[in-house]
Amino acid sequence: MSDRFQRTQLLLGQEAMTILKNSRILVFGIGGVGGHVVEALARSGIGSIDIVDKDFVEESNINRQIIATTSTLGMAKVDAAEWRLLDINPDICITKHPFFYLPDTADRLDFKNYDYVVDAIDTVSGKIQAIMQAKEADVPVISCMGMGNKMNPTQIEVADIYSTSVCPLAKVMRRELKKRGVGNLKVVYSKEPALTPREEIPSLTETGGMPLRKSVPGSNAFVPAVAGLIIASEVVKDLLRFL
């Protein structure tokens, strides 16, 4: 056993570590939530991670995205994530998919190749597509709801989508998934009512050509991070069916 994962093996045992090493996880979105997901998975001994993100690291990402530092500014997020994850575990297999995942690009990925899918996508259309593809492939999936304009990480919970409340994104997802006959979905969401930003940032177009947004949500270093760490823990526990 590598000393890198010695403390984890003390809790889980060698058989569990072998399962994690042989697992391949697909993660959509390497931002405030997804970046912490992939880092925690890498530090847990996951052997293969596919990362899907078209964005580039910007200075405004530094307050909350673990891959965003002064030295990674301007890098493609998938490249920054790959560099960081290989620095954590040189043996990990990272497959990069630098494209915007939407219904018209969904056929680039075969979900049957994965043991677990993580949805940390910002767009409703992308989230629904990822969830539906995972369900059709009979692959476990966990989805992150809205973490913008939140300040209290203790309000974050794991629940089925149909048991959620407060979160506006979860409300939309409940409606859309019900239309599509989805009976259940594990999600991480916050019961904290969204705060009203004290200031407004002028309209902008995100790097990489994303559509113009009228406003951007406020965020911080801890709410997205906690959501990402919770998601990673759920992935590990589900893969091991927890011991």
C-alpha positions as CSV (number, residue, x, y, z in Angstrom):
1,M,0.0,0.0,0.0
2,S,1.2,3.5,-0.9
3,D,1.8,5.7,2.2
4,R,-0.3,8.2,0.3
5,F,-3.5,6.4,1.3
6,Q,-2.4,4.7,4.5
7,R,-4.7,6.7,6.8
8,T,-7.7,5.9,4.6
9,Q,-6.9,2.2,4.5
10,L,-6.8,2.2,8.3
11,L,-10.6,3.1,8.2
12,L,-11.7,1.1,5.1
13,G,-9.3,-1.8,4.7
14,Q,-7.4,-3.1,1.7
15,E,-10.4,-4.5,-0.2
16,A,-12.1,-1.2,-0.1
17,M,-9.0,0.6,-1.4
18,T,-8.8,-1.8,-4.3
19,I,-12.4,-1.0,-5.2
20,L,-11.7,2.7,-5.1
21,K,-8.6,2.3,-7.2
22,N,-10.5,0.4,-9.8
23,S,-13.4,2.9,-10.0
24,R,-13.9,5.4,-12.8
25,I,-15.9,8.6,-12.0
26,L,-17.3,11.1,-14.4
27,V,-17.5,14.6,-13.0
28,F,-19.3,17.4,-14.8
29,G,-18.1,20.9,-13.8
30,I,-14.8,21.7,-12.2
31,G,-15.8,24.9,-10.5
32,G,-16.4,25.7,-6.8
33,V,-18.2,22.5,-6.1
34,G,-16.7,20.1,-8.7
35,G,-13.1,21.1,-8.0
36,H,-13.5,20.0,-4.4
37,V,-15.2,16.8,-5.5
38,V,-12.3,15.7,-7.8
39,E,-9.7,16.7,-5.2
40,A,-11.4,14.7,-2.5
41,L,-11.9,11.7,-4.8
42,A,-8.2,11.8,-5.8
43,R,-7.1,12.0,-2.1
44,S,-9.5,9.0,-1.4
45,G,-7.7,6.8,-3.8
46,I,-10.1,6.8,-6.8
47,G,-8.1,5.4,-9.7
48,S,-9.7,7.1,-12.7
49,I,-11.6,10.4,-13.1
50,D,-13.1,12.0,-16.2
51,I,-13.5,15.7,-16.0
52,V,-15.8,17.7,-18.2
53,D,-15.5,21.5,-18.4
54,K,-14.8,24.0,-21.2
55,D,-14.1,27.1,-19.0
56,F,-10.8,28.7,-18.2
57,V,-9.5,29.8,-14.8
58,E,-10.3,33.5,-14.1
59,E,-9.2,35.8,-11.3
60,S,-12.8,35.9,-10.0
61,N,-12.6,32.1,-9.4
62,I,-9.8,32.4,-6.8
63,N,-12.2,33.1,-3.9
64,R,-13.8,29.6,-4.1
65,Q,-12.4,27.3,-6.7
66,I,-9.6,25.0,-5.4
67,I,-7.9,24.8,-8.8
68,A,-7.8,28.6,-9.2
69,T,-4.6,30.2,-8.0
70,T,-2.4,33.0,-9.4
71,S,-0.3,30.4,-11.2
72,T,-3.2,28.8,-13.0
73,L,-4.9,32.0,-14.3
74,G,-5.8,31.6,-17.9
75,M,-5.4,27.8,-17.9
76,A,-8.2,25.6,-19.1
77,K,-9.8,24.3,-16.0
78,V,-9.4,20.7,-17.1
79,D,-5.7,21.3,-17.5
80,A,-5.4,23.0,-14.1
81,A,-7.4,20.1,-12.5
82,E,-5.3,17.5,-14.2
83,W,-2.0,19.1,-13.0
84,R,-3.3,19.3,-9.4
85,L,-4.7,15.8,-9.3
86,L,-1.5,14.2,-10.7
87,D,0.5,16.2,-8.1
88,I,-1.7,14.5,-5.5
89,N,-1.5,11.0,-7.0
90,P,0.9,10.5,-10.0
91,D,-0.8,7.1,-10.7
92,I,-4.3,8.5,-11.1
93,C,-5.8,8.3,-14.6
94,I,-7.3,11.7,-15.7
95,T,-9.3,12.0,-18.9
96,K,-10.2,15.5,-20.0
97,H,-13.2,16.5,-21.9
98,P,-12.9,20.3,-22.7
99,F,-16.4,20.9,-24.1
100,F,-19.7,22.4,-23.0
101,Y,-21.9,19.5,-22.0
102,L,-25.4,20.1,-23.4
103,P,-28.0,17.9,-25.1
104,D,-26.3,18.5,-28.5
105,T,-22.9,17.3,-27.3
106,A,-24.1,14.6,-25.0
107,D,-23.3,11.8,-27.4
108,R,-19.6,12.3,-26.9
109,L,-19.7,10.4,-23.7
110,D,-20.8,6.8,-23.1
111,F,-22.0,6.6,-19.5
112,K,-21.7,2.9,-19.3
113,N,-17.9,3.4,-19.0
114,Y,-18.3,4.8,-15.5
115,D,-19.0,3.6,-12.0
116,Y,-20.5,6.9,-10.8
117,V,-21.6,10.3,-12.2
118,V,-21.3,13.6,-10.5
119,D,-23.4,16.6,-11.7
120,A,-21.9,19.9,-10.8
121,I,-23.3,21.7,-13.9
122,D,-24.7,25.2,-13.8
123,T,-27.3,24.9,-16.5
124,V,-30.6,23.2,-16.1
125,S,-30.5,21.6,-19.5
126,G,-27.1,20.2,-18.9
127,K,-28.1,18.8,-15.5
128,I,-31.2,17.1,-16.9
129,Q,-29.2,15.6,-19.8
130,A,-26.5,14.2,-17.4
131,I,-29.1,12.8,-15.0
132,M,-31.2,11.2,-17.8
133,Q,-28.1,9.6,-19.5
134,A,-26.9,8.2,-16.1
135,K,-30.4,6.8,-15.4
136,E,-30.6,5.2,-18.9
137,A,-27.1,3.7,-18.4
138,D,-28.1,2.5,-14.9
139,V,-25.1,4.3,-13.4
140,P,-25.4,6.0,-9.9
141,V,-25.6,9.8,-10.1
142,I,-25.5,12.6,-7.6
143,S,-26.5,16.1,-8.4
144,C,-25.6,19.4,-6.8
145,M,-28.3,22.1,-6.5
146,G,-27.8,25.8,-6.1
147,M,-25.0,27.0,-3.8
148,G,-24.8,30.6,-5.0
149,N,-25.8,33.5,-2.6
150,K,-25.5,31.2,0.5
151,M,-23.4,31.8,3.6
152,N,-24.2,28.9,5.9
153,P,-22.6,25.5,5.0
154,T,-24.4,23.8,8.0
155,Q,-27.6,24.1,6.0
156,I,-26.4,21.7,3.3
157,E,-28.1,18.3,3.2
158,V,-28.2,15.1,1.3
159,A,-31.7,14.1,0.2
160,D,-33.8,12.8,-2.6
161,I,-34.8,15.5,-5.1
162,Y,-38.5,15.1,-4.2
163,S,-37.8,15.7,-0.5
164,T,-36.0,19.1,-1.1
165,S,-37.4,22.5,-0.2
166,V,-36.4,26.2,-0.3
167,C,-33.9,25.8,-3.2
168,P,-35.3,27.4,-6.4
169,L,-33.1,25.2,-8.6
170,A,-34.3,22.1,-6.8
171,K,-37.9,23.2,-7.5
172,V,-37.2,23.4,-11.2
173,M,-35.4,20.1,-11.2
174,R,-38.3,18.4,-9.3
175,R,-40.8,19.6,-12.0
176,E,-38.6,18.7,-15.0
177,L,-37.6,15.3,-13.7
178,K,-41.2,14.4,-12.8
179,K,-42.2,15.2,-16.4
180,R,-39.5,12.7,-17.5
181,G,-40.6,10.0,-15.2
182,V,-37.5,10.1,-12.9
183,G,-38.6,8.5,-9.6
184,N,-35.6,9.4,-7.5
185,L,-32.3,11.3,-7.5
186,K,-29.8,11.8,-4.8
187,V,-28.9,15.5,-4.5
188,V,-26.9,17.8,-2.3
189,Y,-28.8,21.0,-1.6
190,S,-29.0,23.9,0.9
191,K,-32.1,24.8,2.9
192,E,-30.7,28.3,3.5
193,P,-32.8,31.0,1.7
194,A,-30.7,32.8,-0.9
195,L,-29.2,36.1,0.2
196,T,-29.6,39.3,-1.8
197,P,-26.1,40.4,-3.0
198,R,-25.1,43.7,-1.5
199,E,-23.6,44.8,-4.8
200,E,-24.2,44.0,-8.5
201,I,-21.5,43.0,-11.0
202,P,-22.1,44.3,-14.5
203,S,-23.4,42.0,-17.1
204,L,-20.7,39.7,-18.5
205,T,-19.9,37.0,-20.9
206,E,-17.9,34.1,-19.3
207,T,-14.6,33.0,-20.7
208,G,-15.2,30.4,-23.4
209,G,-18.2,32.0,-24.9
210,M,-21.0,31.1,-22.5
211,P,-24.2,33.2,-23.0
212,L,-24.4,36.7,-21.5
213,R,-25.7,36.7,-17.9
214,K,-27.6,39.6,-16.4
215,S,-26.0,39.0,-13.0
216,V,-23.7,36.6,-11.2
217,P,-24.4,35.1,-7.8
218,G,-22.3,35.8,-4.8
219,S,-20.2,33.0,-3.4
220,N,-17.4,32.2,-0.9
221,A,-14.7,29.8,0.0
222,F,-16.7,27.5,2.2
223,V,-20.3,26.8,0.9
224,P,-19.3,25.3,-2.5
225,A,-16.3,23.5,-0.8
226,V,-18.6,21.8,1.8
227,A,-21.0,20.8,-0.9
228,G,-18.2,19.3,-3.0
229,L,-16.7,17.4,0.0
230,I,-20.2,16.0,0.9
231,I,-20.7,14.8,-2.7
232,A,-17.3,13.1,-2.7
233,S,-18.1,11.3,0.5
234,E,-21.4,10.1,-0.9
235,V,-19.6,8.7,-4.0
236,V,-17.1,6.8,-1.9
237,K,-19.7,5.5,0.5
238,D,-21.9,4.4,-2.4
239,L,-19.1,2.7,-4.2
240,L,-18.3,0.7,-1.1
241,R,-22.0,0.2,-0.2
242,F,-20.8,1.5,2.8
243,L,-18.8,-1.5,4.1
